[in-house]
């Protein structure tokens, strides 16, 4: 009886990144990664990642877990209430986030906020109300926003345009849609973050969009521990694996990976004020 051949997976260090870059969206304080943070950050540094954005899913998570990064200044923070948790949102959350942003210089953007019509966990009108409330808070604090939009692109864009967010700092997290959606985002003056699924063979739509999006308006992310890129798909994701995404997009665009990595790093430094 023949044994199944073990899949050989190259290490991210083999991509050959030689310039410092930024992983803009990680959830290091979730259960899958929280016990391995020091080791995960070492591997990220070995792969050319100088800064990592940790996204706290609400003020309670921020207060509970921010201390985990006291010895890791390379990690900056993003904080917001996810649309799938918006049914639990209260005025106290607004107050807590306002106080946190005023007190902590490591908080660089409000997010991930937006709409999620995929899971259908929270009524759409509730999601939109909380989305608008958090946009108002970001406007008050004069900070960028990081957008979550799943199966809700048109409505999310409608809300943002109605709110008057055109040409204000916005990063569309975890982009996986088509060229038409990318064009509308770009026409509003916003940035787009590319995650691991762009490396999947059948994800032609997202690959065409990645070719279309100018490097000067692009950033990279893992959304770890989710959405692991090839060749590590099926395993836990972590920041180091973002370089596989960068390499794929560089290939799609006919660019040197280090050139694209450096451009996207500058975008992230400027956007988040790093």
Order of alpha helices (4+ residues) and beta strands (2+ residues): beta-alpha-beta-alpha-beta-alpha-beta-alpha-beta-alpha-beta-alpha-beta-alpha-beta-alpha-alpha
